Amino acid sequence: MQYTNFGNTGLVVSRISFGAMTFGEGTLVGELENSIDQNTANKMVDIAIDAGVNFFDTADMYTGGQSETMLGKALKKKRNDAIIATKCGFRSGKAITSVGLSYRYILQAAEASLKRLDTDYIDLFQVHIPDPNTPLEETARALDYLLRKGWVRHVGYCNYSAWRAQKMLGIQEKNNLTKFISAQMYYSLLGRDLEHESIPFIQDNRLGLMVWSPLASGFLTGKYTKESPVPKDSRRAKFDFPPINIEKGYEVVELMKQIGEKINASIPQVALAWLLGKQYVSSIIIGATKIHQLKDNLGTVSIKLSEEDIKALDNLTLTSPLYPAWMEGMGDDSLVKKGLQ
């Protein structure tokens, strides 16, 4: 296993983390159903730990809270060696107040997560999604309270734009409140939008970066082909998310297949290895519905892509810079640059 400091902290995390979103039996979202019982969850967690994983991610709304409960049970005897991350923000109940990032709801959600996880503290508590109805100042005060109360050790955000995250950091610093240490964001060979604004922001603020859906919800496993675009038993057949360019996806999978055959790696291992090659990526969240998928993904740490293969993948999936990014380089005056050397 590979390890790194998580952002600008002394917390040492495995560069592959285990995502428990698939835990539970019942509806996850829409028509997508989970079917992992406690026994299977225990096996998966043990396999991950044996491979050196010490970082585990879940959320209060995964399978109606079952994910947190099952992860807590699976880690119960190993709690001191495990770093647990969870989230709140999406709807978790029928009441109109059972959603969002208000002071009231954050405290309510954190307390409920502690009970489900059966733990005294949460290592990383994250806001799952922006809340357009709650002032950032209110959310910042609630997160600070959780840390001062001892319920959480660190706080982070998920799915924030760079400007929103920067505004929150400014509020936290100005008011001497606990600051975000991390970002959990979607990033894959078929989803590189993060590179336009968020990656430079994350690097500049020395935040830890956790990557969700590194295989683009299974598309980068090679399971989806032109002959069988959406297999009936596939995840995307019931929940087509995150959005991707399908035709580009077929090209990327074909290139990964060629690279994999050359270095004796599976298609998903090539996709994950590409991400591990990005030093600004702290940890890649892998989830699985089957044991063999988990073992294959964990094997990525032994895969090393050549500079040639990385360049080929980069060039095939490169996205065009967004304005004003394509103007910024023009400010690098050659005469001034030469004079400052």
C-alpha positions, 0 to 999 in steps of 0.5 A: 500500500502507498500512504501520504499525509492528508493535506496539510495535516499529520494524518497519514492515510492510505492512497486507496480508501474503501468506500462503503456506499454499496453496503446495505440491503435496499434502495441506494438512490432511484432504482439502484439497489444494494444487496451487501449484508453484514457478513459480506461487508465484514469480509470486504473490510478485512480484505481491505485492511489486510491490503493496508487500507486504513481510510474508510468512507461512508455517508449518512444517506447511503442505503438509509443509514445502513452503510454507516451501521454496517461499517461501524460493526465491521470496524468495531474491533479495529477502530483505533487503526481505522480512519473513518470519514462520513458526510451529511447534507443530502436528505436523510428523512421525511421531515422538511428539516432532514436535509441541508447544512443548517446549524441544527441539521449538521448537529443532528446528522453528526450525532446520528452518524456517531450512533450508527457508526458506534464510535465516540468520534469521526475522523473526517466529517464532510459536507456532502453537497452545497446547501443554497438555503443556508449561509456559509457562516452558519455551516462554518459555525456548526462544523467548528462546534462539532470539533470543539465538542470532540465529535469530529477530528477534521472537517472537509467538503465534497462537490464544492466549486473552487469559489465556494470553497475559497469563500468558506475558507475565508469565513473560517479563517476570519472567524477563527473557526476550524478550517476545511482540510480536504475535498472529496470530488469526482475525478476520472479519465472521463471526468477531468473538469476538476483540473480547470479550477479545483486542482489549482485551488486544492494545491494552493490551499494544501488540501487533501483530495479524495476521489469518488467514482474513479471508474466513472461508475463502472464505465472504466472497467471495460464492461460497457462496449459498443456491442453491449452499451448498457448491460442489464446488470450494470450500475449505469442501467439503473443510475446513469451517473456521473455524466460522461461522453460515451463515444470518448469512453469507448476510445479510452477503454480500448487504449486502457485495454492495450496498455493493460495487456502490455503490462499485465494489468486489468482495465480498471487497474490502468484507470486507477493507476493513472489517478495514483500517478497524480501527486495531488490526489491523496486517496482514491475511493474504491467501492465494490459489489463483489469480492473479486472486484475489490481484490482487483482494485486493491492490486492497483498499488503494484501497477506502474504506468510508463511515462509514454502510457500516461502521456497517451491517456492524458492526450486522449482525455485532455479537456480544453481550457475554459476562459479565462484560463486560456488567457492567463498565460499571456500575462507571463511576459517574456522580457520580465521573465528573462529579467527575473532569472 
